[in-house]
Amino acid sequence: MDLTSLDDEALLRLIIQRNQEALGVIYDRYSRLVFSMALHAVGDRLAAEEITQDVFLRVWEKAGTYRSEAAKVSTWLASIARYRSIDYLRRRGVRLDHSSIGWDDLTPGSMPVTDNEPEDYVEQESEHWRIRRAITHLPEEQRLVLDLAYFFGLSHSEISNHLGEPLGTVKTRIRLAMQKLREALKNDLPVEK
Amino acid sequence: MVADEHVTELLPAYALDALDAGDASRVDAHLKTCPDCRLELKSYQQVVEMLPYSVPQVQPPAYVRERLMEQVGATRSVSGEQRADARAASGRTLSLWSGLTRAWAVVSLVIILALASSNLLLWQRVNRLQTTVQSSMRVINLESTDAAPGASGLLVISLDGEHGTLVVDRLPQLEEDYQYQVWLVENGNRTSGGVFSVSSSGYGSLWVSTDLALADYDSVGITIEPAGGSPGPTGERVLAGEIQAQR
């Protein structure tokens, strides 16, 4: 049976039954996503490799805890990767290096123009392209707080302390950033700053 | 309502799990009673679902997959040709049972046996690098060579002398194309006990089983070989220990 044609939930059901090939297929589908998240958060390839292995091992062990009504499998996986990376950073008391934070490489001019739609991309590539394009239209201070909140797991007050900015300012920036992204993704059009 | 507006403003951060505890509880409580806010929250959760795709996408190296599959107990996928060579060389199947759980099962069983038989903590025994031929499992200490100073290893042999578990620590991680290979030596003949890789801290373990009982070999060694293993040792030796001499 060719497992690669099965959807994620079917693969998880097989994983619960200890089907190692199913784990392999899930790994092949999402290892790049997990590794990239970990690498972005921890900045260290070897640590990101270990985190990746841990995440899929956890999938192997905890596939039975996945609830389809709560989230898609990819979201569940990304969540495990996110919290595992944050946990890694916390346990090592890592100081955040701002030079790598905030999606610095994304500028409005660096994205393809809207009439070159990536029709031949696979679904993950197009998601990647869409969110990155949406982010190019966020001012730098909004990108920074979003990155700190999502990938580095900081709360409002932790971000405020970390940046030395007022709590109200941080709250507003996060809210505005998320509202803008929501608009941009809904319309798939460039957003006014 | 003012209270509702305030909660609405917190929903984006709630979706990010970035609220401080006090705000988070308020939103939790409010969501239970407000379907509009639950819907609004969902729209922000959809944004959060996209964030993982926002970073540069990088492929992890192939050995991460191999290690994962090893850890869940899969047989290593040695290429067909190498597998045939290994069979031809030793006349038996390579089966690898590496995994921390197995190493710990062995160690905990040894602790139980040691406590039952002699009241001495096994850890003390292992640390003193002793081996015994009484009712507890033999522990062969492996010495490191100049090729891997600082590395250490133990080969714990089962009570019946047939099989064992190898545990190593502080062995350098190898590049993608290489792995460590275990060799059992008897009368100058070298038999492969399997291949393994180590974690970033240099820790690794392997279930070792060959046609001959492990206790019947003269010595054990670990060398660096091309990934998947070689029919005979070709690379540098990193760890070695005596099996028969200590009887």
Interface residues (C-beta under 8 A of the other chain):
Chain A: Q20 L23 G24 Y27 D28 S31 R32 L33 F35 S36 M37 L39 H40 L46 A47 A48 E49 E50 T52 Q53 F56 L57 W60 A71 K72 S74 T75 A78 A81 R82 W103 D105 Q124 E127 H128 R130 I131 R132 A134 I135 L146 A149 Y150 F151 G153 L154 S155 H156 S157 I159 K171 I174 R175 A177 M178 Q179 L181 R182 L185
Chain B: E9 L10 P12 A13 A15 L16 D17 A18 L19 D20 D23 S43 Y44 Q46 V47 V48 E49 M50 L51 P52 Y53 S54 V55 P56 Q57 V58 Q59 P60 P61 V64 R65 R67 L68 M69 Q71 V72 G73 A74 Q173 S199 S200
